[in-house]
Amino acid sequence: MFVLLSVSIAPALALFSYFYLRNQMATEPRRTLFHTFLYGAILTFPILFLQYVIKEEQVFPNIIVQDVFFSGVVEEFFKWFILMIAIYHHIEFDDPYDGVLYGVSISLGFATVENILYMLSFGVDTAFMRALMPVSSHALFGVVMGYYLGRAKFSKEDLSIQCRILALFAPLILHIIYNFIFTIEGKWTYIMIPFMLFLWWFALRKVKIAHQHLVQMLFAEKKI
């Protein structure tokens, strides 16, 4: 059991450490980040229950609608919703890069619990592929969501509204595409590899821009 838990948690810990250590300009309160991680972890259970009920009751007769569209929408919507009500107006959300960290935290909280439950069912043999795709993809969706929330927080009202909408729909669309690739029988691996490379490039570009916004903000404060 200890080995299974360690293998399940390790990818999320490694990914979070990577994004956390990239922020060399300011140190985000670890308690708030841990709380955000817990929000994501707790969120896993109602989402999985809802997905189970939808599947058992056959609400959507089309499997693509159920496993691709509905799954992506529910997961990203609730992560965005929790960030908006619990974190967005928090006093410790005080720079653009914070959005990235909070987005990663809630996504990895969800991904970690999902990973533990999956490995309890299918064993540690799936650990490597789980780390490469589901866990890392959740983290990258969180980066994108958090980036736009960070922009929204520190932008004028018109742009802020647009960024809050993008914070929901950008990761949601990426998640739906990710889910859809798995439905392509026999060829999904050939499509998933370039998609994951694109996802890493896209997310890391957002990380770089968020860091630049933080530097500009700190420089402006020093000038004042």
Rosetta constraint file for C-alpha pairs under 8 A:
AtomPair CA 1 CA 5 HARMONIC 6.17 0.50
AtomPair CA 2 CA 6 HARMONIC 6.06 0.50
AtomPair CA 3 CA 7 HARMONIC 6.08 0.50
AtomPair CA 4 CA 8 HARMONIC 6.05 0.50
AtomPair CA 4 CA 116 HARMONIC 7.54 0.50
AtomPair CA 4 CA 119 HARMONIC 7.16 0.50
AtomPair CA 4 CA 120 HARMONIC 7.71 0.50
AtomPair CA 4 CA 123 HARMONIC 7.75 0.50
AtomPair CA 4 CA 124 HARMONIC 6.30 0.50
AtomPair CA 5 CA 9 HARMONIC 6.09 0.50
AtomPair CA 5 CA 116 HARMONIC 6.54 0.50
AtomPair CA 6 CA 10 HARMONIC 5.84 0.50
AtomPair CA 7 CA 11 HARMONIC 7.42 0.50
AtomPair CA 7 CA 124 HARMONIC 7.35 0.50
AtomPair CA 7 CA 127 HARMONIC 6.74 0.50
AtomPair CA 8 CA 12 HARMONIC 7.95 0.50
AtomPair CA 8 CA 112 HARMONIC 6.50 0.50
AtomPair CA 8 CA 115 HARMONIC 5.74 0.50
AtomPair CA 8 CA 116 HARMONIC 5.37 0.50
AtomPair CA 8 CA 119 HARMONIC 7.35 0.50
AtomPair CA 8 CA 127 HARMONIC 7.04 0.50
AtomPair CA 9 CA 13 HARMONIC 6.25 0.50
AtomPair CA 9 CA 112 HARMONIC 5.86 0.50
AtomPair CA 9 CA 115 HARMONIC 7.90 0.50
AtomPair CA 9 CA 116 HARMONIC 7.66 0.50
AtomPair CA 10 CA 14 HARMONIC 6.08 0.50
AtomPair CA 11 CA 15 HARMONIC 6.15 0.50
AtomPair CA 11 CA 131 HARMONIC 5.60 0.50
AtomPair CA 11 CA 135 HARMONIC 7.00 0.50
AtomPair CA 11 CA 136 HARMONIC 7.79 0.50
AtomPair CA 12 CA 16 HARMONIC 6.03 0.50
AtomPair CA 12 CA 108 HARMONIC 5.73 0.50
AtomPair CA 12 CA 111 HARMONIC 7.57 0.50
AtomPair CA 12 CA 112 HARMONIC 6.39 0.50
AtomPair CA 12 CA 135 HARMONIC 6.69 0.50
AtomPair CA 12 CA 136 HARMONIC 7.72 0.50
AtomPair CA 12 CA 139 HARMONIC 7.94 0.50
AtomPair CA 13 CA 17 HARMONIC 6.03 0.50
AtomPair CA 14 CA 18 HARMONIC 6.25 0.50
AtomPair CA 15 CA 19 HARMONIC 6.55 0.50
AtomPair CA 15 CA 136 HARMONIC 7.32 0.50
AtomPair CA 15 CA 139 HARMONIC 7.33 0.50
AtomPair CA 16 CA 20 HARMONIC 5.94 0.50
AtomPair CA 16 CA 101 HARMONIC 7.94 0.50
AtomPair CA 16 CA 104 HARMONIC 6.81 0.50
AtomPair CA 16 CA 105 HARMONIC 7.08 0.50
AtomPair CA 16 CA 108 HARMONIC 7.68 0.50
AtomPair CA 17 CA 21 HARMONIC 5.90 0.50
AtomPair CA 18 CA 22 HARMONIC 6.40 0.50
AtomPair CA 19 CA 23 HARMONIC 7.10 0.50
AtomPair CA 19 CA 101 HARMONIC 6.94 0.50
AtomPair CA 20 CA 101 HARMONIC 6.62 0.50
AtomPair CA 23 CA 27 HARMONIC 7.37 0.50
AtomPair CA 23 CA 97 HARMONIC 7.43 0.50
AtomPair CA 23 CA 211 HARMONIC 7.09 0.50
AtomPair CA 25 CA 214 HARMONIC 7.68 0.50
AtomPair CA 25 CA 215 HARMONIC 7.29 0.50
AtomPair CA 28 CA 33 HARMONIC 7.57 0.50
AtomPair CA 28 CA 92 HARMONIC 7.65 0.50
AtomPair CA 28 CA 98 HARMONIC 7.12 0.50
AtomPair CA 29 CA 33 HARMONIC 6.61 0.50
AtomPair CA 29 CA 92 HARMONIC 7.38 0.50
AtomPair CA 30 CA 34 HARMONIC 6.00 0.50
AtomPair CA 31 CA 35 HARMONIC 6.14 0.50
AtomPair CA 32 CA 36 HARMONIC 6.19 0.50
AtomPair CA 32 CA 92 HARMONIC 7.79 0.50
AtomPair CA 33 CA 37 HARMONIC 6.21 0.50
AtomPair CA 33 CA 101 HARMONIC 7.49 0.50
AtomPair CA 33 CA 102 HARMONIC 6.32 0.50
AtomPair CA 33 CA 105 HARMONIC 6.32 0.50
AtomPair CA 34 CA 38 HARMONIC 6.23 0.50
AtomPair CA 34 CA 105 HARMONIC 7.47 0.50
AtomPair CA 35 CA 39 HARMONIC 6.25 0.50
AtomPair CA 36 CA 40 HARMONIC 6.47 0.50
AtomPair CA 36 CA 87 HARMONIC 7.84 0.50
AtomPair CA 36 CA 102 HARMONIC 6.50 0.50
AtomPair CA 36 CA 105 HARMONIC 5.83 0.50
AtomPair CA 36 CA 106 HARMONIC 5.27 0.50
AtomPair CA 36 CA 109 HARMONIC 7.75 0.50
AtomPair CA 37 CA 41 HARMONIC 6.27 0.50
AtomPair CA 37 CA 105 HARMONIC 4.69 0.50
AtomPair CA 37 CA 106 HARMONIC 4.67 0.50
AtomPair CA 37 CA 107 HARMONIC 7.48 0.50
AtomPair CA 37 CA 108 HARMONIC 6.69 0.50
AtomPair CA 37 CA 109 HARMONIC 4.46 0.50
AtomPair CA 37 CA 110 HARMONIC 7.72 0.50
AtomPair CA 38 CA 42 HARMONIC 6.01 0.50
AtomPair CA 38 CA 106 HARMONIC 7.28 0.50
AtomPair CA 38 CA 109 HARMONIC 5.97 0.50
AtomPair CA 39 CA 43 HARMONIC 5.98 0.50
AtomPair CA 39 CA 82 HARMONIC 7.55 0.50
AtomPair CA 39 CA 106 HARMONIC 6.28 0.50
AtomPair CA 39 CA 109 HARMONIC 7.06 0.50
AtomPair CA 40 CA 44 HARMONIC 6.54 0.50
AtomPair CA 40 CA 79 HARMONIC 6.94 0.50
AtomPair CA 40 CA 105 HARMONIC 7.42 0.50
AtomPair CA 40 CA 106 HARMONIC 4.27 0.50
AtomPair CA 40 CA 107 HARMONIC 6.01 0.50
AtomPair CA 40 CA 108 HARMONIC 7.05 0.50
AtomPair CA 40 CA 109 HARMONIC 4.35 0.50
AtomPair CA 40 CA 110 HARMONIC 4.46 0.50
AtomPair CA 41 CA 45 HARMONIC 7.85 0.50
AtomPair CA 41 CA 106 HARMONIC 7.43 0.50
AtomPair CA 41 CA 108 HARMONIC 7.87 0.50
AtomPair CA 41 CA 109 HARMONIC 4.25 0.50
AtomPair CA 41 CA 110 HARMONIC 4.51 0.50
AtomPair CA 41 CA 111 HARMONIC 7.60 0.50
AtomPair CA 41 CA 112 HARMONIC 7.08 0.50
AtomPair CA 41 CA 113 HARMONIC 5.75 0.50
AtomPair CA 42 CA 46 HARMONIC 7.87 0.50
AtomPair CA 42 CA 109 HARMONIC 7.91 0.50
AtomPair CA 42 CA 110 HARMONIC 7.43 0.50
AtomPair CA 43 CA 47 HARMONIC 6.37 0.50
AtomPair CA 43 CA 78 HARMONIC 7.72 0.50
AtomPair CA 43 CA 79 HARMONIC 7.88 0.50
AtomPair CA 43 CA 110 HARMONIC 6.59 0.50
AtomPair CA 44 CA 48 HARMONIC 6.00 0.50
AtomPair CA 44 CA 110 HARMONIC 5.30 0.50
AtomPair CA 44 CA 113 HARMONIC 6.71 0.50
AtomPair CA 44 CA 114 HARMONIC 6.75 0.50
AtomPair CA 45 CA 49 HARMONIC 6.02 0.50
AtomPair CA 46 CA 50 HARMONIC 5.99 0.50
AtomPair CA 47 CA 51 HARMONIC 6.15 0.50
AtomPair CA 47 CA 74 HARMONIC 7.15 0.50
AtomPair CA 47 CA 75 HARMONIC 6.83 0.50
AtomPair CA 48 CA 52 HARMONIC 6.04 0.50
AtomPair CA 49 CA 53 HARMONIC 6.20 0.50
AtomPair CA 50 CA 54 HARMONIC 6.16 0.50
AtomPair CA 51 CA 55 HARMONIC 6.13 0.50
AtomPair CA 51 CA 71 HARMONIC 7.06 0.50
AtomPair CA 52 CA 56 HARMONIC 6.07 0.50
AtomPair CA 53 CA 57 HARMONIC 5.88 0.50
AtomPair CA 54 CA 58 HARMONIC 5.87 0.50
AtomPair CA 54 CA 59 HARMONIC 5.45 0.50
AtomPair CA 54 CA 60 HARMONIC 7.37 0.50
AtomPair CA 54 CA 66 HARMONIC 7.84 0.50
AtomPair CA 55 CA 59 HARMONIC 6.81 0.50
AtomPair CA 55 CA 60 HARMONIC 7.64 0.50
AtomPair CA 55 CA 66 HARMONIC 7.35 0.50
AtomPair CA 60 CA 65 HARMONIC 6.54 0.50
AtomPair CA 60 CA 66 HARMONIC 5.69 0.50
AtomPair CA 61 CA 66 HARMONIC 7.75 0.50
AtomPair CA 62 CA 66 HARMONIC 6.44 0.50
AtomPair CA 63 CA 67 HARMONIC 5.78 0.50
AtomPair CA 63 CA 68 HARMONIC 7.64 0.50
AtomPair CA 64 CA 68 HARMONIC 5.11 0.50
AtomPair CA 64 CA 69 HARMONIC 6.74 0.50
AtomPair CA 64 CA 180 HARMONIC 7.40 0.50
AtomPair CA 64 CA 183 HARMONIC 7.61 0.50
AtomPair CA 65 CA 69 HARMONIC 4.94 0.50
AtomPair CA 65 CA 70 HARMONIC 5.99 0.50
AtomPair CA 66 CA 70 HARMONIC 5.10 0.50
AtomPair CA 66 CA 71 HARMONIC 6.51 0.50
AtomPair CA 67 CA 71 HARMONIC 5.43 0.50
AtomPair CA 67 CA 72 HARMONIC 7.91 0.50
AtomPair CA 67 CA 179 HARMONIC 7.27 0.50
AtomPair CA 68 CA 72 HARMONIC 6.22 0.50
AtomPair CA 68 CA 176 HARMONIC 5.66 0.50
AtomPair CA 68 CA 177 HARMONIC 7.91 0.50
AtomPair CA 68 CA 179 HARMONIC 4.97 0.50
AtomPair CA 68 CA 180 HARMONIC 5.50 0.50
AtomPair CA 69 CA 73 HARMONIC 6.13 0.50
AtomPair CA 69 CA 176 HARMONIC 5.67 0.50
AtomPair CA 69 CA 179 HARMONIC 7.85 0.50
AtomPair CA 70 CA 74 HARMONIC 6.04 0.50
AtomPair CA 71 CA 75 HARMONIC 6.22 0.50
AtomPair CA 72 CA 76 HARMONIC 6.15 0.50
AtomPair CA 72 CA 172 HARMONIC 6.09 0.50
AtomPair CA 72 CA 173 HARMONIC 7.96 0.50
AtomPair CA 72 CA 175 HARMONIC 5.39 0.50
AtomPair CA 72 CA 176 HARMONIC 5.26 0.50
AtomPair CA 72 CA 179 HARMONIC 7.32 0.50
AtomPair CA 73 CA 77 HARMONIC 5.78 0.50
AtomPair CA 73 CA 172 HARMONIC 5.94 0.50
AtomPair CA 73 CA 176 HARMONIC 7.55 0.50
AtomPair CA 74 CA 78 HARMONIC 6.18 0.50
AtomPair CA 75 CA 79 HARMONIC 6.37 0.50
AtomPair CA 76 CA 80 HARMONIC 6.07 0.50
AtomPair CA 76 CA 168 HARMONIC 6.86 0.50
AtomPair CA 76 CA 171 HARMONIC 6.89 0.50
AtomPair CA 76 CA 172 HARMONIC 5.62 0.50
AtomPair CA 76 CA 175 HARMONIC 7.91 0.50
AtomPair CA 77 CA 81 HARMONIC 5.97 0.50
AtomPair CA 77 CA 168 HARMONIC 6.50 0.50
AtomPair CA 77 CA 172 HARMONIC 7.59 0.50
AtomPair CA 78 CA 82 HARMONIC 6.08 0.50
AtomPair CA 79 CA 83 HARMONIC 6.26 0.50
AtomPair CA 79 CA 106 HARMONIC 6.72 0.50
AtomPair CA 79 CA 107 HARMONIC 7.11 0.50
AtomPair CA 80 CA 84 HARMONIC 6.13 0.50
AtomPair CA 80 CA 145 HARMONIC 7.35 0.50
AtomPair CA 80 CA 167 HARMONIC 7.29 0.50
AtomPair CA 80 CA 168 HARMONIC 6.04 0.50
AtomPair CA 81 CA 85 HARMONIC 6.29 0.50
AtomPair CA 82 CA 86 HARMONIC 5.68 0.50
AtomPair CA 82 CA 87 HARMONIC 7.42 0.50
AtomPair CA 83 CA 87 HARMONIC 4.93 0.50
AtomPair CA 83 CA 88 HARMONIC 5.91 0.50
AtomPair CA 83 CA 102 HARMONIC 7.72 0.50
AtomPair CA 83 CA 103 HARMONIC 7.62 0.50
AtomPair CA 83 CA 106 HARMONIC 7.94 0.50
AtomPair CA 84 CA 88 HARMONIC 4.89 0.50
AtomPair CA 84 CA 89 HARMONIC 7.50 0.50
AtomPair CA 85 CA 89 HARMONIC 7.46 0.50
AtomPair CA 86 CA 90 HARMONIC 7.01 0.50
AtomPair CA 87 CA 93 HARMONIC 6.98 0.50
AtomPair CA 87 CA 102 HARMONIC 7.82 0.50
AtomPair CA 88 CA 93 HARMONIC 6.66 0.50
AtomPair CA 88 CA 149 HARMONIC 7.50 0.50
AtomPair CA 88 CA 153 HARMONIC 7.36 0.50
AtomPair CA 89 CA 93 HARMONIC 7.06 0.50
AtomPair CA 93 CA 98 HARMONIC 5.87 0.50
AtomPair CA 93 CA 99 HARMONIC 7.25 0.50
AtomPair CA 94 CA 98 HARMONIC 6.91 0.50
AtomPair CA 95 CA 99 HARMONIC 7.69 0.50
AtomPair CA 95 CA 150 HARMONIC 7.06 0.50
AtomPair CA 95 CA 154 HARMONIC 7.58 0.50
AtomPair CA 95 CA 214 HARMONIC 6.14 0.50
AtomPair CA 95 CA 217 HARMONIC 7.84 0.50
AtomPair CA 96 CA 100 HARMONIC 7.71 0.50
AtomPair CA 96 CA 147 HARMONIC 7.30 0.50
AtomPair CA 96 CA 150 HARMONIC 4.26 0.50
AtomPair CA 96 CA 151 HARMONIC 6.01 0.50
AtomPair CA 96 CA 153 HARMONIC 7.40 0.50
AtomPair CA 96 CA 154 HARMONIC 6.84 0.50
AtomPair CA 96 CA 210 HARMONIC 5.74 0.50
AtomPair CA 96 CA 211 HARMONIC 7.44 0.50
AtomPair CA 96 CA 213 HARMONIC 6.40 0.50
AtomPair CA 96 CA 214 HARMONIC 5.73 0.50
AtomPair CA 97 CA 101 HARMONIC 6.74 0.50
AtomPair CA 97 CA 147 HARMONIC 7.13 0.50
AtomPair CA 97 CA 150 HARMONIC 6.41 0.50
AtomPair CA 97 CA 207 HARMONIC 7.52 0.50
AtomPair CA 97 CA 210 HARMONIC 5.12 0.50
AtomPair CA 97 CA 211 HARMONIC 5.81 0.50
AtomPair CA 97 CA 213 HARMONIC 7.76 0.50
AtomPair CA 97 CA 214 HARMONIC 6.28 0.50
AtomPair CA 98 CA 102 HARMONIC 6.12 0.50
AtomPair CA 98 CA 146 HARMONIC 7.68 0.50
AtomPair CA 98 CA 150 HARMONIC 6.63 0.50
AtomPair CA 99 CA 103 HARMONIC 5.92 0.50
AtomPair CA 99 CA 143 HARMONIC 7.91 0.50
AtomPair CA 99 CA 145 HARMONIC 7.85 0.50
AtomPair CA 99 CA 146 HARMONIC 4.10 0.50
AtomPair CA 99 CA 147 HARMONIC 5.49 0.50
AtomPair CA 99 CA 148 HARMONIC 7.50 0.50
AtomPair CA 99 CA 149 HARMONIC 5.68 0.50
AtomPair CA 99 CA 150 HARMONIC 4.41 0.50
AtomPair CA 100 CA 104 HARMONIC 6.08 0.50
AtomPair CA 100 CA 142 HARMONIC 7.10 0.50
AtomPair CA 100 CA 143 HARMONIC 4.92 0.50
AtomPair CA 100 CA 144 HARMONIC 7.31 0.50
AtomPair CA 100 CA 145 HARMONIC 7.43 0.50
AtomPair CA 100 CA 146 HARMONIC 4.17 0.50
AtomPair CA 100 CA 147 HARMONIC 5.07 0.50
AtomPair CA 100 CA 150 HARMONIC 7.10 0.50
AtomPair CA 100 CA 207 HARMONIC 7.03 0.50
AtomPair CA 100 CA 210 HARMONIC 7.69 0.50
AtomPair CA 101 CA 105 HARMONIC 6.02 0.50
AtomPair CA 101 CA 143 HARMONIC 7.34 0.50
AtomPair CA 101 CA 146 HARMONIC 7.00 0.50
AtomPair CA 102 CA 106 HARMONIC 6.26 0.50
AtomPair CA 102 CA 142 HARMONIC 7.94 0.50
AtomPair CA 102 CA 146 HARMONIC 6.37 0.50
AtomPair CA 103 CA 107 HARMONIC 6.19 0.50
AtomPair CA 103 CA 139 HARMONIC 7.85 0.50
AtomPair CA 103 CA 142 HARMONIC 4.27 0.50
AtomPair CA 103 CA 143 HARMONIC 5.56 0.50
AtomPair CA 103 CA 144 HARMONIC 7.69 0.50
AtomPair CA 103 CA 145 HARMONIC 5.97 0.50
AtomPair CA 103 CA 146 HARMONIC 4.29 0.50
AtomPair CA 103 CA 147 HARMONIC 7.78 0.50
AtomPair CA 104 CA 108 HARMONIC 5.93 0.50
AtomPair CA 104 CA 138 HARMONIC 7.94 0.50
AtomPair CA 104 CA 139 HARMONIC 5.15 0.50
AtomPair CA 104 CA 140 HARMONIC 7.25 0.50
AtomPair CA 104 CA 141 HARMONIC 7.87 0.50
AtomPair CA 104 CA 142 HARMONIC 4.55 0.50
AtomPair CA 104 CA 143 HARMONIC 5.49 0.50
AtomPair CA 104 CA 146 HARMONIC 7.22 0.50
AtomPair CA 105 CA 109 HARMONIC 6.08 0.50
AtomPair CA 105 CA 139 HARMONIC 7.91 0.50
AtomPair CA 105 CA 142 HARMONIC 7.65 0.50
AtomPair CA 106 CA 110 HARMONIC 6.41 0.50
AtomPair CA 106 CA 142 HARMONIC 7.32 0.50
AtomPair CA 107 CA 111 HARMONIC 6.11 0.50
AtomPair CA 107 CA 138 HARMONIC 5.56 0.50
AtomPair CA 107 CA 139 HARMONIC 5.62 0.50
AtomPair CA 107 CA 141 HARMONIC 7.52 0.50
AtomPair CA 107 CA 142 HARMONIC 5.36 0.50
AtomPair CA 108 CA 112 HARMONIC 5.74 0.50
AtomPair CA 108 CA 135 HARMONIC 7.04 0.50
AtomPair CA 108 CA 138 HARMONIC 6.56 0.50
AtomPair CA 108 CA 139 HARMONIC 5.76 0.50
AtomPair CA 109 CA 113 HARMONIC 6.58 0.50
AtomPair CA 110 CA 114 HARMONIC 6.21 0.50
AtomPair CA 111 CA 115 HARMONIC 5.86 0.50
AtomPair CA 111 CA 134 HARMONIC 7.29 0.50
AtomPair CA 111 CA 135 HARMONIC 5.47 0.50
AtomPair CA 111 CA 138 HARMONIC 6.37 0.50
AtomPair CA 111 CA 139 HARMONIC 7.99 0.50
AtomPair CA 112 CA 116 HARMONIC 6.20 0.50
AtomPair CA 112 CA 135 HARMONIC 7.29 0.50
AtomPair CA 113 CA 117 HARMONIC 6.23 0.50
AtomPair CA 114 CA 118 HARMONIC 6.08 0.50
AtomPair CA 115 CA 119 HARMONIC 6.14 0.50
AtomPair CA 115 CA 130 HARMONIC 7.27 0.50
AtomPair CA 115 CA 135 HARMONIC 7.47 0.50
AtomPair CA 116 CA 120 HARMONIC 6.15 0.50
AtomPair CA 117 CA 121 HARMONIC 6.52 0.50
AtomPair CA 118 CA 122 HARMONIC 6.12 0.50
AtomPair CA 118 CA 123 HARMONIC 7.71 0.50
AtomPair CA 119 CA 123 HARMONIC 4.53 0.50
AtomPair CA 119 CA 124 HARMONIC 5.71 0.50
AtomPair CA 119 CA 126 HARMONIC 7.11 0.50
AtomPair CA 119 CA 127 HARMONIC 7.38 0.50
AtomPair CA 122 CA 126 HARMONIC 7.10 0.50
AtomPair CA 123 CA 127 HARMONIC 7.91 0.50
AtomPair CA 126 CA 130 HARMONIC 6.07 0.50
AtomPair CA 127 CA 131 HARMONIC 6.12 0.50
AtomPair CA 128 CA 132 HARMONIC 6.29 0.50
AtomPair CA 129 CA 133 HARMONIC 6.11 0.50
AtomPair CA 129 CA 134 HARMONIC 7.97 0.50
AtomPair CA 130 CA 134 HARMONIC 5.36 0.50
AtomPair CA 130 CA 135 HARMONIC 6.11 0.50
AtomPair CA 131 CA 135 HARMONIC 5.18 0.50
AtomPair CA 131 CA 136 HARMONIC 6.16 0.50
AtomPair CA 132 CA 136 HARMONIC 5.89 0.50
AtomPair CA 132 CA 137 HARMONIC 7.97 0.50
AtomPair CA 133 CA 137 HARMONIC 5.59 0.50
AtomPair CA 133 CA 196 HARMONIC 7.72 0.50
AtomPair CA 134 CA 138 HARMONIC 6.13 0.50
AtomPair CA 135 CA 139 HARMONIC 6.38 0.50
AtomPair CA 136 CA 140 HARMONIC 6.20 0.50
AtomPair CA 137 CA 141 HARMONIC 6.08 0.50
AtomPair CA 137 CA 196 HARMONIC 7.60 0.50
AtomPair CA 137 CA 199 HARMONIC 7.73 0.50
AtomPair CA 138 CA 142 HARMONIC 6.15 0.50
AtomPair CA 139 CA 143 HARMONIC 6.29 0.50
AtomPair CA 140 CA 144 HARMONIC 6.40 0.50
AtomPair CA 140 CA 199 HARMONIC 6.94 0.50
AtomPair CA 140 CA 200 HARMONIC 6.87 0.50
AtomPair CA 140 CA 203 HARMONIC 5.81 0.50
AtomPair CA 141 CA 145 HARMONIC 6.23 0.50
AtomPair CA 141 CA 171 HARMONIC 4.96 0.50
AtomPair CA 141 CA 172 HARMONIC 7.94 0.50
AtomPair CA 141 CA 174 HARMONIC 7.28 0.50
AtomPair CA 141 CA 175 HARMONIC 7.23 0.50
AtomPair CA 141 CA 203 HARMONIC 7.77 0.50
AtomPair CA 142 CA 146 HARMONIC 5.87 0.50
AtomPair CA 142 CA 171 HARMONIC 7.33 0.50
AtomPair CA 143 CA 147 HARMONIC 5.92 0.50
AtomPair CA 143 CA 203 HARMONIC 6.03 0.50
AtomPair CA 143 CA 206 HARMONIC 7.47 0.50
AtomPair CA 143 CA 207 HARMONIC 7.26 0.50
AtomPair CA 144 CA 148 HARMONIC 6.51 0.50
AtomPair CA 144 CA 167 HARMONIC 6.95 0.50
AtomPair CA 144 CA 170 HARMONIC 7.05 0.50
AtomPair CA 144 CA 171 HARMONIC 6.11 0.50
AtomPair CA 144 CA 203 HARMONIC 5.92 0.50
AtomPair CA 144 CA 206 HARMONIC 6.77 0.50
AtomPair CA 145 CA 149 HARMONIC 6.36 0.50
AtomPair CA 145 CA 166 HARMONIC 7.63 0.50
AtomPair CA 145 CA 167 HARMONIC 4.35 0.50
AtomPair CA 145 CA 168 HARMONIC 6.42 0.50
AtomPair CA 145 CA 170 HARMONIC 7.10 0.50
AtomPair CA 145 CA 171 HARMONIC 5.97 0.50
AtomPair CA 146 CA 150 HARMONIC 6.00 0.50
AtomPair CA 146 CA 167 HARMONIC 6.84 0.50
AtomPair CA 147 CA 151 HARMONIC 6.34 0.50
AtomPair CA 147 CA 167 HARMONIC 7.45 0.50
AtomPair CA 147 CA 206 HARMONIC 6.29 0.50
AtomPair CA 147 CA 207 HARMONIC 7.16 0.50
AtomPair CA 147 CA 210 HARMONIC 6.45 0.50
AtomPair CA 148 CA 152 HARMONIC 6.03 0.50
AtomPair CA 148 CA 163 HARMONIC 5.15 0.50
AtomPair CA 148 CA 164 HARMONIC 6.41 0.50
AtomPair CA 148 CA 166 HARMONIC 6.40 0.50
AtomPair CA 148 CA 167 HARMONIC 4.86 0.50
AtomPair CA 149 CA 153 HARMONIC 6.09 0.50
AtomPair CA 149 CA 163 HARMONIC 6.43 0.50
AtomPair CA 149 CA 164 HARMONIC 5.75 0.50
AtomPair CA 149 CA 167 HARMONIC 5.80 0.50
AtomPair CA 150 CA 154 HARMONIC 6.60 0.50
AtomPair CA 150 CA 210 HARMONIC 7.62 0.50
AtomPair CA 151 CA 155 HARMONIC 5.95 0.50
AtomPair CA 151 CA 160 HARMONIC 6.94 0.50
AtomPair CA 151 CA 163 HARMONIC 6.48 0.50
AtomPair CA 151 CA 210 HARMONIC 7.89 0.50
AtomPair CA 152 CA 156 HARMONIC 7.86 0.50
AtomPair CA 152 CA 159 HARMONIC 6.77 0.50
AtomPair CA 152 CA 160 HARMONIC 3.90 0.50
AtomPair CA 152 CA 161 HARMONIC 6.75 0.50
AtomPair CA 152 CA 162 HARMONIC 7.63 0.50
AtomPair CA 152 CA 163 HARMONIC 5.03 0.50
AtomPair CA 152 CA 164 HARMONIC 5.81 0.50
AtomPair CA 153 CA 160 HARMONIC 6.55 0.50
AtomPair CA 154 CA 160 HARMONIC 7.50 0.50
AtomPair CA 155 CA 159 HARMONIC 6.05 0.50
AtomPair CA 155 CA 160 HARMONIC 5.30 0.50
AtomPair CA 156 CA 160 HARMONIC 5.76 0.50
AtomPair CA 157 CA 161 HARMONIC 6.23 0.50
AtomPair CA 158 CA 162 HARMONIC 6.63 0.50
AtomPair CA 159 CA 163 HARMONIC 6.13 0.50
AtomPair CA 160 CA 164 HARMONIC 6.19 0.50
AtomPair CA 161 CA 165 HARMONIC 6.35 0.50
AtomPair CA 162 CA 166 HARMONIC 6.21 0.50
AtomPair CA 163 CA 167 HARMONIC 5.93 0.50
AtomPair CA 164 CA 168 HARMONIC 6.77 0.50
AtomPair CA 165 CA 169 HARMONIC 6.29 0.50
AtomPair CA 166 CA 170 HARMONIC 5.29 0.50
AtomPair CA 167 CA 171 HARMONIC 6.95 0.50
AtomPair CA 168 CA 172 HARMONIC 6.19 0.50
AtomPair CA 169 CA 173 HARMONIC 5.93 0.50
AtomPair CA 170 CA 174 HARMONIC 6.37 0.50
AtomPair CA 171 CA 175 HARMONIC 5.94 0.50
AtomPair CA 172 CA 176 HARMONIC 6.22 0.50
AtomPair CA 173 CA 177 HARMONIC 6.24 0.50
AtomPair CA 174 CA 178 HARMONIC 6.15 0.50
AtomPair CA 175 CA 179 HARMONIC 6.16 0.50
AtomPair CA 176 CA 180 HARMONIC 6.03 0.50
AtomPair CA 177 CA 181 HARMONIC 6.29 0.50
AtomPair CA 178 CA 182 HARMONIC 7.17 0.50
AtomPair CA 178 CA 192 HARMONIC 7.58 0.50
AtomPair CA 178 CA 195 HARMONIC 7.80 0.50
AtomPair CA 179 CA 183 HARMONIC 7.28 0.50
AtomPair CA 180 CA 184 HARMONIC 7.22 0.50
AtomPair CA 181 CA 188 HARMONIC 5.52 0.50
AtomPair CA 181 CA 191 HARMONIC 6.86 0.50
AtomPair CA 181 CA 192 HARMONIC 6.53 0.50
AtomPair CA 182 CA 188 HARMONIC 5.59 0.50
AtomPair CA 183 CA 188 HARMONIC 7.27 0.50
AtomPair CA 184 CA 188 HARMONIC 5.19 0.50
AtomPair CA 187 CA 191 HARMONIC 6.85 0.50
AtomPair CA 188 CA 192 HARMONIC 5.88 0.50
AtomPair CA 189 CA 193 HARMONIC 6.21 0.50
AtomPair CA 190 CA 194 HARMONIC 7.38 0.50
AtomPair CA 191 CA 195 HARMONIC 6.27 0.50
AtomPair CA 192 CA 196 HARMONIC 5.96 0.50
AtomPair CA 193 CA 197 HARMONIC 6.28 0.50
AtomPair CA 194 CA 198 HARMONIC 6.10 0.50
AtomPair CA 195 CA 199 HARMONIC 6.06 0.50
AtomPair CA 196 CA 200 HARMONIC 6.16 0.50
AtomPair CA 197 CA 201 HARMONIC 6.21 0.50
AtomPair CA 198 CA 202 HARMONIC 5.95 0.50
AtomPair CA 199 CA 203 HARMONIC 6.00 0.50
AtomPair CA 200 CA 204 HARMONIC 5.94 0.50
AtomPair CA 201 CA 205 HARMONIC 6.06 0.50
AtomPair CA 202 CA 206 HARMONIC 6.45 0.50
AtomPair CA 203 CA 207 HARMONIC 6.29 0.50
AtomPair CA 204 CA 208 HARMONIC 6.18 0.50
AtomPair CA 205 CA 209 HARMONIC 6.29 0.50
AtomPair CA 206 CA 210 HARMONIC 6.03 0.50
AtomPair CA 207 CA 211 HARMONIC 6.17 0.50
AtomPair CA 208 CA 212 HARMONIC 6.25 0.50
AtomPair CA 209 CA 213 HARMONIC 6.23 0.50
AtomPair CA 210 CA 214 HARMONIC 6.30 0.50
AtomPair CA 211 CA 215 HARMONIC 6.27 0.50
AtomPair CA 212 CA 216 HARMONIC 6.19 0.50
AtomPair CA 213 CA 217 HARMONIC 6.09 0.50
AtomPair CA 214 CA 218 HARMONIC 6.18 0.50
AtomPair CA 215 CA 219 HARMONIC 6.05 0.50
AtomPair CA 216 CA 220 HARMONIC 6.11 0.50
AtomPair CA 217 CA 221 HARMONIC 6.29 0.50
AtomPair CA 218 CA 222 HARMONIC 6.29 0.50
AtomPair CA 219 CA 223 HARMONIC 6.35 0.50
AtomPair CA 220 CA 224 HARMONIC 6.42 0.50
